[in-house]
Amino acid sequence: MNNPMIDYRALVRLDSAELSQGLWSSAPPKSVGQWIFALLDIACTDYYPVNQEPGIDLTVRLHFASKLLNFVEQELDAFDPLIVTRAYIKIARKAVEDSADVVPPSLQVDAVIARTLRCFRLTRAQALEVAGAQRKRYQDALAAGLEGAEFDHAVRVDGDSDLQPMVVLLPEARWFQGKVSDRGIAGELDSWLEVYSGLTLGSTVTDLLDIRLRRRQEDA
């Protein structure tokens, strides 16, 4: 079985040309993506002893993380872009919080927020319309006491999969509000954050779902 910590120590100092081959040579065949994200976690975590070793400073770790994410996008098929974008957001935030002196272009705030906004395939008006329809479906299904597959079918609406990136990514992107230098990107982020509450299921549906869950646990 691969040990990500050992692999990280061997790979973190490689340049871009060597890294791709090194990753393919070291990766476990059946869980490449999981292994890559374990390496990313090590790169982002200060307390691992390996990150205190000579030659492995924050700059090296950020460049390694950038190259890992590029590898995921360029060489791994069918990887969920939502997962990748969340990783970019996490690492970019660390770079800001730790006042990194040198940040790879792909991990700089403007680039990461621009990437986040490109995940949104609906306009704000379309997203609000889908979210409103989704809330209504949930309210009706909960009022009817539907369960299982019937419930899942009843709450589906056209466009709900396109709504998910906004619901997931905007709360994480909010941390960067006021830190984006490009005025166009900053304005677009601000505009999305202004409507975010209207994209969620809302407190009424959330409360009903919580009640439903508690009843299930009591009956179990």
Solvent accessible surface area in square Angstrom, and as a share of the most:
residue,aa,sasa,rsa
1,M,242,1.08
2,N,49,0.25
3,N,71,0.37
4,P,42,0.26
5,M,56,0.25
6,I,107,0.54
7,D,20,0.10
8,Y,0,0.00
9,R,98,0.36
10,A,71,0.55
11,L,5,0.03
12,V,3,0.02
13,R,123,0.45
14,L,47,0.23
15,D,78,0.41
16,S,73,0.47
17,A,90,0.70
18,E,91,0.41
19,L,5,0.02
20,S,35,0.22
21,Q,136,0.60
22,G,14,0.13
23,L,0,0.00
24,W,115,0.40
25,S,90,0.58
26,S,34,0.22
27,A,13,0.10
28,P,24,0.15
29,P,126,0.79
30,K,203,0.86
31,S,42,0.27
32,V,22,0.13
33,G,15,0.15
34,Q,142,0.63
35,W,8,0.03
36,I,0,0.00
37,F,50,0.21
38,A,32,0.25
39,L,0,0.00
40,L,7,0.03
41,D,57,0.30
42,I,8,0.04
43,A,3,0.02
44,C,17,0.10
45,T,22,0.13
46,D,68,0.35
47,Y,170,0.65
48,Y,46,0.18
49,P,101,0.64
50,V,2,0.01
51,N,8,0.04
52,Q,126,0.56
53,E,51,0.23
54,P,120,0.76
55,G,53,0.51
56,I,5,0.03
57,D,81,0.42
58,L,38,0.19
59,T,44,0.25
60,V,43,0.25
61,R,14,0.05
62,L,4,0.02
63,H,67,0.30
64,F,0,0.00
65,A,1,0.00
66,S,16,0.10
67,K,48,0.20
68,L,0,0.00
69,L,0,0.00
70,N,81,0.42
71,F,8,0.03
72,V,0,0.00
73,E,75,0.34
74,Q,130,0.58
75,E,66,0.30
76,L,26,0.13
77,D,136,0.70
78,A,114,0.88
79,F,54,0.23
80,D,64,0.33
81,P,90,0.56
82,L,22,0.11
83,I,84,0.43
84,V,4,0.02
85,T,2,0.01
86,R,114,0.42
87,A,11,0.09
88,Y,4,0.01
89,I,6,0.03
90,K,113,0.48
91,I,2,0.01
92,A,0,0.00
93,R,92,0.33
94,K,24,0.10
95,A,4,0.03
96,V,54,0.31
97,E,96,0.43
98,D,59,0.30
99,S,87,0.56
100,A,21,0.16
101,D,139,0.72
102,V,78,0.45
103,V,32,0.18
104,P,5,0.03
105,P,103,0.65
106,S,38,0.25
107,L,1,0.01
108,Q,86,0.38
109,V,22,0.13
110,D,36,0.19
111,A,40,0.31
112,V,0,0.00
113,I,0,0.00
114,A,20,0.15
115,R,48,0.18
116,T,0,0.00
117,L,25,0.13
118,R,172,0.63
119,C,22,0.13
120,F,21,0.09
121,R,160,0.58
122,L,28,0.14
123,T,78,0.46
124,R,72,0.26
125,A,77,0.59
126,Q,86,0.38
127,A,0,0.00
128,L,65,0.32
129,E,129,0.58
130,V,20,0.11
131,A,1,0.01
132,G,27,0.26
133,A,45,0.35
134,Q,29,0.13
135,R,64,0.23
136,K,115,0.49
137,R,105,0.38
138,Y,38,0.14
139,Q,68,0.30
140,D,70,0.36
141,A,2,0.02
142,L,26,0.13
143,A,95,0.73
144,A,69,0.54
145,G,53,0.51
146,L,50,0.25
147,E,86,0.39
148,G,44,0.42
149,A,84,0.65
150,E,116,0.52
151,F,14,0.06
152,D,87,0.45
153,H,148,0.66
154,A,28,0.22
155,V,12,0.07
156,R,145,0.53
157,V,14,0.08
158,D,141,0.73
159,G,25,0.24
160,D,21,0.11
161,S,72,0.47
162,D,33,0.17
163,L,3,0.02
164,Q,100,0.45
165,P,13,0.08
166,M,0,0.00
167,V,48,0.28
168,V,39,0.23
169,L,0,0.00
170,L,0,0.00
171,P,61,0.38
172,E,49,0.22
173,A,0,0.00
174,R,105,0.38
175,W,66,0.23
176,F,0,0.00
177,Q,76,0.34
178,G,79,0.76
179,K,88,0.37
180,V,16,0.09
181,S,93,0.60
182,D,64,0.33
183,R,215,0.79
184,G,55,0.53
185,I,36,0.18
186,A,23,0.18
187,G,35,0.33
188,E,65,0.29
189,L,1,0.00
190,D,50,0.26
191,S,34,0.22
192,W,8,0.03
193,L,12,0.06
194,E,141,0.63
195,V,35,0.20
196,Y,40,0.15
197,S,90,0.58
198,G,21,0.20
199,L,1,0.00
200,T,34,0.20
201,L,44,0.22
202,G,27,0.26
203,S,85,0.55
204,T,82,0.48
205,V,0,0.00
206,T,61,0.36
207,D,80,0.41
208,L,69,0.34
209,L,45,0.23
210,D,62,0.32
211,I,61,0.31
212,R,39,0.14
213,L,91,0.45
214,R,128,0.47
215,R,154,0.56
216,R,112,0.41
217,Q,114,0.51
218,E,136,0.61
219,D,125,0.65
220,A,119,0.92
